[in-house]
Amino acid sequence: MRVCVTGGTGFLGTALVRDLLARRVPVRVLARPSRRADLLETQGAEVVRGGLGDPDCIAHAVEGVDVVYHLAAKVDTPGSRAEFLETNVGGTERVLTACLRQGVGRVVYASSLAVYGPVPSGQRIDEDTAYDESPQLRDFYAESKILADQFVVTFARKTALPIAIIRPGIVYGPGKQLPVGLLGFTLGKTNFVFGDPNNRIPLNYVENLVDAMQLAAHSGGGQLRQFNIVDDDELTLVKYHAVRTEMDKTVTHFFPGWPIMLAGPLAEIAIRVLPVGGSMRFSKHQLTRALQDRWYDTRRIREKTGWAPKVALRDALHRTWKAGR
């Protein structure tokens, strides 16, 4: 089996490529020229140097492979709406088109739980939950992922290309700072979190997510599979920070969400005037979503593939914290 990974120099992509190489799976990576790409090459990966804007490079990267993991995306870097759409929607279209032409056996597309909008209180969010009906009120990343996810579903249904869509939450692990919450920040040894401490937090430890992706790649069951993925459906902010405090001795203060809601309109005006990149949004719609208790249902991937997190929360946090010391 031969595999291609787009975005192989990113956080998730690097972890996936490392795991595949350890399993002696031949890996080809589509990546822009960089030191990280050079390092992957020295580790045994074949590197095709190019980006999502180059159809010829994409075609070369996916030629003759059995599985393509399409992870490349514009995530948290500054950029215009057009730039996010070009990379996350246009780039995905070019990758899927090339995969179809080259007869790739399966594509695993990395989407996001960001595609779902606000939901009624107590509603579980599963793979049949509708997309956010107001993507234009979300940040550019979320809007672009919603549109890209919609495109992937349509493409799979119109063609014979087998695609598995994975939708993870907040991905963390060695090499990244420990998450705080959807609305929060850290100063020194103190975490400030806005929202109900009993709200759930959708976390994915990177090694657990890599396992889930590979199971999704070989899950069978038709040409379109969709999987929401978080390590623990029931993990709350207060439980998460309690475990974190035992380890890194940080102190967490929780605050109600209403100050953020009040400040939102002013922040919206500020980001349109100040040179901050333009990708952030503080609309009422976006903030309402971020302050909800969002209950993501991950039964489908567990039942269809047998996936379960191998690394428990306490161990995952310790590995991440230790790597950052």
Sequence and secondary structure as in RCSB ss.txt:
>XXXX:A:sequence
MRVCVTGGTGFLGTALVRDLLARRVPVRVLARPSRRADLLETQGAEVVRGGLGDPDCIAHAVEGVDVVYHLAAKV
DTPGSRAEFLETNVGGTERVLTACLRQGVGRVVYASSLAVYGPVPSGQRIDEDTAYDESPQLRDFYAESKILADQ
FVVTFARKTALPIAIIRPGIVYGPGKQLPVGLLGFTLGKTNFVFGDPNNRIPLNYVENLVDAMQLAAHSGGGQLR
QFNIVDDDELTLVKYHAVRTEMDKTVTHFFPGWPIMLAGPLAEIAIRVLPVGGSMRFSKHQLTRALQDRWYDTRR
IREKTGWAPKVALRDALHRTWKAGR
>XXXX:A:secstr
  EEEETTTSHHHHHHHHHHHHTT  EEEEE SSHHHHHHHHTT EEEE  TT HHHHHHHHTT SEEEE     
SS   HHHHHIIIIIHHHHHHHHHHHHT SEEEEE  GGGB    TT EE TTS B S GGGS HHHHHHHHHHH
HHHHHHHHSS  EEEEEE EEE TTS     SSEEEETTEEEEES TTSB  EEEHHHHHHHHHHHHT  SSSEE
EEEE S TT BHHHHHHHHHHHH  EEEEE SHHHHHHHHHHHHHHHHS S S     HHHHHHHTS  EE  HH
HHHHH    SS HHHHHHHHHHHT 
